[in-house]
Amino acid sequence: MSDKTYQWISIEEQKPPLECVCFLSCGTHIKFGARIVINAEDDPRPVFCGIFGAPRFYDDSRQWFAEFDIDNILHPTHWMPLPSLPTI
């Protein structure tokens, strides 16, 4: 894996996939969060939100999971994917 895999990506250039837990750069703070649709019927536009606690990785699916905190709306400028776990 190259260093380029884990470089910051500008939100203006490319947004993370929906519901993909990632690092979000919000000014001087780095947070875990995701881009989600909170209320698809009334306002289908995605927003960025934080998560409760820390993300968890499940071996069965090989994906990161988190409980989204829809009261914690974030305004990031950049994002970065979370790393995959090492194979044992």
C-alpha positions in Angstrom: 0.0 0.0 0.0 1.4 3.4 -0.9 1.3 6.6 1.2 -1.0 8.0 -1.4 -3.8 5.7 -0.2 -3.9 7.6 3.1 -3.7 11.2 2.0 -6.3 13.9 2.7 -8.9 14.3 0.0 -10.6 17.7 -0.4 -14.4 17.6 0.0 -14.7 20.0 -2.9 -12.8 17.5 -5.2 -14.4 14.3 -4.0 -16.9 13.3 -1.3 -16.7 10.0 0.6 -19.3 7.4 -0.2 -22.5 7.6 1.7 -22.3 6.0 5.2 -18.6 5.3 4.9 -17.0 5.9 8.3 -13.8 8.0 7.7 -11.5 10.6 9.2 -12.9 14.1 8.8 -10.8 17.3 9.0 -12.9 20.1 10.6 -10.6 23.1 10.9 -8.1 22.3 13.7 -9.9 19.1 14.7 -9.8 15.6 13.2 -12.9 13.5 13.9 -14.5 10.2 13.0 -17.7 10.8 10.9 -19.6 9.9 7.8 -21.7 11.5 5.1 -25.3 10.4 5.5 -28.9 11.4 4.6 -30.8 12.1 7.8 -34.3 12.6 6.5 -34.6 11.5 2.9 -38.3 12.4 2.5 -38.1 16.0 3.6 -34.5 16.9 2.6 -32.6 14.3 0.6 -29.3 16.2 0.7 -26.5 14.3 2.5 -24.8 16.0 5.5 -21.7 15.1 7.5 -22.1 13.9 11.0 -20.0 12.6 13.8 -20.3 9.3 15.5 -20.9 8.0 19.1 -17.7 6.6 20.5 -15.1 5.0 18.2 -15.7 3.1 15.0 -15.6 -0.7 15.2 -14.3 -3.2 12.7 -16.1 -6.5 12.2 -14.1 -9.4 10.7 -17.1 -11.0 9.1 -17.8 -8.1 6.8 -14.3 -6.6 6.8 -15.9 -3.1 7.2 -15.9 -0.3 9.7 -19.2 0.4 11.6 -20.3 3.2 13.8 -23.4 4.6 15.4 -24.1 8.0 13.7 -24.7 11.0 15.9 -27.2 13.0 13.8 -27.2 15.8 16.4 -23.5 16.3 15.7 -23.4 17.9 12.2 -19.9 18.6 11.0 -18.5 20.9 8.3 -15.3 19.2 7.1 -12.9 20.5 4.5 -11.1 17.1 3.9 -11.6 13.4 4.5 -9.4 10.3 4.6 -10.5 6.6 4.5 -9.9 4.5 7.6 -7.2 1.8 7.2 -8.0 -1.9 6.7 -7.0 -4.3 9.5 -3.9 -6.4 9.1 -4.3 -10.0 8.0 -3.3 -12.6 10.5 
